[in-house]
Amino acid sequence: MRCRYCRDRAGIIRRVCATCARVVAVLETAGGRVGLSGLVDRFAAEGLTRAAVERVLDAAPDGGATMRDRLTAEMANALMRGLGMPGRQSADDVRRVRMRMETGAGEGVVVAGAKPPDAV
């Protein structure tokens, strides 16, 4: 069977390879509850490479939002709750914003080399 995240061989019954399972375990335990530097420290303590972490973060195992989108939503919600606001950001919300930014179709997005809109 192939790994859901990196598409490498995971084993006969397993759906996730050992490396990706370690990355997912760190994300589930630390997730949006630690800062980015703390998350990087936890990945380093597990002996995970940047390439392995990037593969998992860019994977969308269920076909929707990526793991990076989920992590971003968790961090945004933790920040908002810390500021006394309700955290209602979902991974799908983050995905929609990211897709608009990548395609340049979002309101207020200026594509490189294009002329910015006139000020109102």
Buried (B, 14 or more C-beta within 10 A) or exposed (E): EBBBBBEEEBEEEBBBBEBBBBBBEBBEEBBBEBEEEEBBEBBEEBEBEEEBBEBBBEBBBEEEBBBBBBBBBBBBBBEBEEEEEEBEBBBEBBBBBBEBEEEEEEEEEEEEEEEEEEEE
